[in-house]
Amino acid sequence: MQRRQFLGAAAALGTSALGALSLTGCAGATAGNPRGGGKAAAKVVVIGGGYGGATAARYLREWSGNTIDVTLVEANPVFISCPLSNLVLAGSKRIDDLTLSYDALASRHGVKVLRDTASAIDAERRLVRLASGASLPYDRLVLSPGVDFLPDDVPGLARPGGDRILHAWKAGAQTVALRRQLEAMPDGGVYALTVPLAPYRCPPGPYERACLVADYFRRAKPRSKVLVLDANPDVTSKGALFKQVWNTRYKGMIEYRPQYRTVDVDPATRTLKFEIQDDERVDVANVVPTQRAGAIAVSTGLATANGRWCEVDFLSFESLAVPNIHVIGDAIQIAPLMPKSGHMANQHGKVVASALVALLSGRQPNPEPLYNNTCYSFTSEQEAIHVASVHRYDPQKKTMVTVPGSGGLSAEPNALEGAYAQAWANTIWTDALG
């Protein structure tokens, strides 16, 4: 049933969602010994087991005919999906529903999965130093470190009690803790969500989160209010659709305020402070700071775009700053209209896997990669909307550009798209984790 729903979703989007997952644009990803001639197998280390890193590790093994030695370094014992995590806040899912094992990467694909943290990279000697004290040599390194927050963006988070002001932007313990704060909030209270300046990781999406918290309030705390304090001048994705939902289904419950840049918070009183506007005291403060590439990318000197994001060659995702290191996922300086989404990170993982199979065999990467993106957003526990896009490499601009006329956008929220969203998740989880 789910596969049929997903095929229906692909048709509805006007672009092949399943094709996006199989990535037919990765020409040159063929089996064969990348070293050959009796030499030792090429070694690739992948740091970070999210949507991008897990996908890269799997397809490096599969597309090389299991001849590349792949080690995945991931600090967390399990994979927890950011997409769909806002449903935990609504109460329709548990965090366990979004939690998957890395076991299949090892047992089915032969990926060596290390539960550890990369503490430093010696690019000259091609070594990854781990928090455990061990070192891993590599021929090529794939870095999928996700995002971290600018350390001084909201100073109050570092003050006593700041740990009670949650971002819940990395699915897991904070997602569960924020749900508990919402449950404990009195009926008639105010939940405030701050949105940083774009670009930021999405999902979890801020405007989806506002809808799903309001959906919970409609059922459990109907006198409560959702306050969206957005540093951006307007809604950054699916704006007309979200505003339609806010003005109909959640009329009087969701208040949206653009150009509200949060600069501090008082944890003791849950008071938000802004660059220009007056302070706002709330019952639950959900503060999402400004984001940058994961710390290991920054410390390695890869974040060359405003000190925040990693610039890459989009044919191979090789860093423009340091050779033999390939950066994928949310950490990169994105191409125009390219979202920092789980689906796009999955695409990055396949492009880099294809490129490394080619490069380690003495061939050039596919010069014409083509891939797409689909982002679903739930507007209630059952109903969802989507936006889709297709991207191709432009050799003159040396970046990815959207294909004219290839995108898709929902007409309105509906339950069928909610089913498609769940089917999308099931399919991409299996695709990335084996």
Sequence and secondary structure as in RCSB ss.txt:
>XXXX:A:sequence
MQRRQFLGAAAALGTSALGALSLTGCAGATAGNPRGGGKAAAKVVVIGGGYGGATAARYLREWSGNTIDVTLVEA
NPVFISCPLSNLVLAGSKRIDDLTLSYDALASRHGVKVLRDTASAIDAERRLVRLASGASLPYDRLVLSPGVDFL
PDDVPGLARPGGDRILHAWKAGAQTVALRRQLEAMPDGGVYALTVPLAPYRCPPGPYERACLVADYFRRAKPRSK
VLVLDANPDVTSKGALFKQVWNTRYKGMIEYRPQYRTVDVDPATRTLKFEIQDDERVDVANVVPTQRAGAIAVST
GLATANGRWCEVDFLSFESLAVPNIHVIGDAIQIAPLMPKSGHMANQHGKVVASALVALLSGRQPNPEPLYNNTC
YSFTSEQEAIHVASVHRYDPQKKTMVTVPGSGGLSAEPNALEGAYAQAWANTIWTDALG
>XXXX:A:secstr
 HHHHHHHHHHHHTS HHHHHHTTT TT   S SS TT    EEEEE  SHHHHHHHHHHHHHTTT SEEEEEES
SSSEE STTTHHHHHTSS GGGGEE SHHHHHTT  EEEE  EEEEETTTTEEEETTS EEE SEEEE   EEE 
TTSSGGGGSTTGGGSB   SSSHHHHHHHHHHHHS TT EEEEEE SSS   SS HHHHHHHHHHHHHHH TT E
EEEEESSSS SSSHHHHHHHHHHTTTTTEEEESS  EEEEETTTTEEEESSS  EE SEEEE   EEE HHHHHT
T   BTTTBB EETTTTEESSSTTEEE GGGB   TT    HHHHHHHHHHHHHHHHHHTTT    SS EEEEEE
EEESSSS EEEEEEEEEEETTTTEEEE TT  EE SS BHHHHHHHHHHHHHHHHHHH 
